[in-house]
Amino acid sequence: MRDFDETNITAAVLDRFTATPDPRLKQIMQSLVRHLHDFARDVELTFEEWQYAIDYLTRTGRMCTDKRQEFILLSDTLGLSMLVDAINHRMPDGATETTVLGPFYVAGPPEFPLGADIAGSLPGEPLLVDGSVSGADGRPLAGAIVDVWQADRDGYYDVQRPELETALLRARFHTGADGKFSFKSVMPSFYPIPDDGPVGDMLQATARHPNRPAHIHFMIAAEGYQTLVTHVFAADSPYLDSDAVFGVKNSLIADFTRHDSGDGRMTGPFRFLTYDFGLKPSGK
């Protein structure tokens, strides 16, 4: 077939994939071509805009390092990351909803005993966290692995502060026989995602802000259950309704309640979070 134009080229490209041995790859590639071509026709893409898009993706790739993934950030800010997460994590009743991993998780965080203070000498409003882990059926899960990480009062993670000599505001705990865990920290702040690259250019050009509401990350694993990746968001934080990466879900918003005096575990005024997590069984 020759003489391709805007009406017949899509069918011709789709035909080139008909012999693809892997049926799933064939499905993906043909759907990609159909939607990509329909997009170009819908907006009547100009040659200059197409060139700009190629340059934009090239700059996005060049921004990627072993410490920063600009393509994931682009996926996050376009809502694609959360869409893929939602498709792959349809949760049963009793299971905690998921959200994006984010760029600041570090594998193998330091392990702490239950009740430990993970803030070290970092300043901030004291925070006490109590949590529990169970199956979706409500059965407590002893020995579950609970990884936590968060920003500090200024909105920075420890990996963004080169002056720190040790990991702070990130830790690993193991739930007790009752499925419970606890730790001390400081209140996290809302913060901007990295916006000094192509993703930031897109946000600025479209009059969008780069901010995420205050939250604590949790990754929870237990044998026989799917690993849960989620956040708990502070109910009094700004940007809950305009999170730059679309990660907020109502079930993940919680009160970080204010207490004017100590309770035996804390001295002086502090904030308190309690949250119960439910895990989805593997293979379901």
C-alpha positions in Angstrom: 0.0 0.0 0.0 1.2 3.5 -0.9 0.0 7.1 -1.0 -0.6 7.4 2.7 -2.7 10.3 3.8 -4.5 11.4 7.0 -7.4 9.1 6.3 -5.7 5.8 5.5 -2.3 5.8 7.3 -3.7 4.6 10.6 -5.1 1.4 9.0 -1.8 0.8 7.3 0.2 1.1 10.5 -2.2 -1.2 12.4 -1.8 -3.7 9.6 2.0 -3.8 10.1 1.5 -5.1 13.6 -0.8 -8.0 12.7 2.0 -10.6 12.8 3.2 -9.6 16.2 3.8 -13.0 18.0 2.9 -11.8 21.5 -0.9 -11.1 21.5 -0.7 -8.7 24.5 2.1 -6.6 22.8 0.0 -6.6 19.6 -3.0 -5.3 21.6 -1.0 -2.6 23.2 0.8 -1.4 20.1 -2.3 -1.3 17.9 -4.3 0.6 20.6 -1.4 3.0 21.0 -1.3 3.7 17.3 -5.1 4.3 17.1 -5.2 6.7 20.1 -2.0 8.5 19.0 -3.3 9.0 15.5 -6.7 10.1 16.7 -5.1 12.6 19.0 -3.0 14.2 16.2 -6.1 14.4 14.0 -8.3 15.8 16.9 -6.0 18.7 17.6 -4.7 19.0 14.0 -1.2 18.9 15.3 1.2 21.3 13.6 4.7 20.3 12.5 6.1 22.9 15.0 4.1 21.4 17.8 5.3 17.9 16.9 8.9 19.1 16.9 8.4 20.8 20.3 7.0 17.5 21.7 10.0 15.6 20.5 12.3 18.1 22.1 10.3 18.1 25.3 10.5 14.3 25.6 14.2 14.5 24.8 14.8 17.0 27.6 12.7 14.9 29.9 15.0 11.9 29.3 18.1 14.0 29.8 16.8 15.1 33.2 16.6 11.5 34.4 19.4 10.3 36.8 19.8 7.5 39.3 18.3 9.9 41.9 15.5 11.5 39.7 13.1 10.0 37.2 11.5 12.9 35.3 9.4 10.5 33.2 7.7 9.2 36.3 7.2 12.8 37.4 5.6 13.5 34.1 3.4 10.5 34.4 2.4 11.6 37.9 1.4 15.1 36.9 -0.6 13.8 34.0 -2.6 11.5 36.3 -1.3 8.4 34.5 0.5 7.0 37.5 -2.7 7.1 39.6 -4.8 5.7 36.7 -2.4 2.7 36.4 -2.4 2.3 40.2 -6.2 2.3 40.3 -6.5 -0.3 37.5 -4.0 -2.6 39.3 -5.4 -2.1 42.8 -9.1 -2.7 42.9 -9.5 -3.2 46.6 -12.0 -5.3 48.5 -13.9 -4.1 51.5 -11.6 -3.8 54.5 -8.5 -3.1 52.4 -6.7 0.2 52.5 -6.7 2.2 49.3 -3.3 2.6 47.5 -1.6 5.7 46.0 1.6 6.5 44.2 5.0 5.4 45.6 6.6 8.8 45.0 10.2 9.5 44.2 11.7 9.6 47.7 11.4 5.9 48.8 14.8 4.3 49.7 14.9 0.5 49.9 16.2 -1.0 53.1 15.5 1.8 55.5 16.9 1.6 59.1 15.0 -0.6 61.4 13.7 0.7 64.7 11.9 -0.7 67.7 8.3 0.1 68.2 7.8 3.6 69.8 11.1 4.9 68.5 11.7 8.6 67.5 12.6 8.7 63.8 13.1 12.5 63.7 16.4 12.5 65.5 17.4 16.1 66.1 15.2 17.6 63.4 13.1 20.5 64.6 9.3 20.4 64.2 6.0 20.0 65.9 6.1 16.7 67.8 4.0 13.9 66.3 2.9 10.5 67.8 1.7 7.9 65.4 -0.2 4.7 66.4 -1.2 2.3 63.7 -2.4 -1.3 63.2 -2.2 -3.8 60.3 -4.8 -6.4 59.6 -6.1 -8.5 56.8 -9.1 -7.2 54.9 -11.1 -9.5 57.2 -9.9 -7.6 60.2 -7.5 -10.3 61.5 -4.5 -8.6 63.1 -1.2 -9.4 61.3 1.8 -9.9 63.6 5.3 -9.3 62.2 4.1 -7.2 59.3 6.9 -5.0 57.8 6.0 -1.3 58.0 8.2 1.1 56.1 7.5 4.8 56.7 9.0 8.0 55.2 8.0 11.6 55.2 9.0 15.2 54.6 10.2 17.5 57.5 8.6 20.7 58.7 10.2 22.6 55.7 8.9 20.1 53.1 12.2 18.3 52.5 13.0 14.6 52.6 16.3 13.5 54.1 17.7 12.6 50.7 17.2 16.2 49.7 19.4 17.4 52.5 23.0 16.5 51.7 24.2 17.8 55.1 22.5 15.0 56.9 24.8 12.1 57.8 22.1 9.6 58.5 18.6 8.7 57.4 15.9 10.6 59.3 12.1 10.6 59.0 12.3 7.2 57.4 12.2 3.8 59.2 11.1 0.2 59.2 9.0 -1.3 62.0 7.6 -4.8 62.6 4.1 -5.0 64.0 3.6 -6.7 67.4 1.6 -9.8 68.2 -1.5 -7.6 68.2 -0.7 -6.2 64.7 0.0 -2.7 66.1 2.9 -0.3 65.6 3.9 3.1 66.9 6.6 5.7 66.4 7.4 9.4 67.2 8.2 11.9 64.6 7.5 15.6 63.6 4.6 17.0 61.6 5.3 16.8 57.9 4.7 19.9 55.7 3.2 20.2 52.3 5.9 20.6 49.6 6.5 21.1 45.9 7.5 18.3 43.6 10.7 19.0 41.7 9.8 21.7 39.2 13.1 22.8 37.8 12.8 20.6 34.7 10.5 19.9 31.8 7.6 18.9 34.2 7.9 22.2 35.9 7.8 24.0 32.6 4.5 22.2 31.8 3.1 23.1 35.2 4.0 26.8 34.7 2.7 26.9 31.2 -0.6 25.5 32.2 -1.0 27.7 35.4 -0.7 24.7 37.7 1.1 24.7 41.1 3.6 21.9 42.0 2.5 21.3 45.5 1.5 18.1 47.4 -0.5 18.2 50.6 1.2 17.1 53.9 1.4 13.3 54.3 3.3 10.3 55.6 4.2 7.4 53.3 3.5 3.8 54.3 4.7 0.6 52.6 3.3 -2.4 54.4 4.1 -6.1 53.6 3.0 -9.4 55.2 3.3 -12.9 53.9 0.2 -14.0 52.0 -0.9 -10.4 51.3 -0.3 -7.8 48.5 2.2 -5.2 49.5 0.4 -1.9 50.3 1.8 1.4 49.1 -0.1 4.4 50.4 -0.1 7.7 52.1 -2.0 9.2 55.1 -2.8 12.9 54.4 -3.2 15.5 57.1 -6.8 16.8 57.1 -5.8 20.4 57.8 -3.2 20.6 55.0 -3.6 22.8 52.0 -3.7 21.3 48.5 -5.9 18.3 49.3 -8.1 19.2 46.4 -5.4 20.1 44.0 -2.6 17.6 44.7 -0.1 18.0 41.8 0.0 14.2 41.3 -3.7 13.4 42.0 -2.9 11.1 44.9 -5.5 12.1 47.5 -8.4 9.8 48.3 -10.9 10.6 51.0 -10.3 7.3 52.9 -6.6 8.3 53.2 -7.3 11.7 54.9 -7.0 11.7 58.7 -7.0 14.1 61.6 -3.6 14.8 63.1 -5.2 15.9 66.3 -3.7 18.5 68.6 -3.0 17.8 72.2 -2.0 20.6 74.6 -0.1 18.4 77.1 1.7 15.1 77.3 0.0 11.7 77.5 2.8 9.6 79.1 4.6 8.9 75.9 5.0 12.6 74.8 6.0 15.6 76.8 4.4 19.0 76.1 2.0 19.8 73.2 2.0 17.3 70.3 0.0 16.1 67.3 -1.5 12.5 67.2 -2.3 10.3 64.3 -4.0 6.9 64.6 -4.7 4.9 61.5 -5.7 1.2 60.8 -4.4 -0.4 57.6 -6.0 -3.4 55.9 -4.1 -5.6 53.4 -5.5 -7.4 50.4 -4.8 -11.1 50.2 -2.4 -12.2 47.5 -4.0 -13.6 44.3 -7.3 -11.8 44.8 
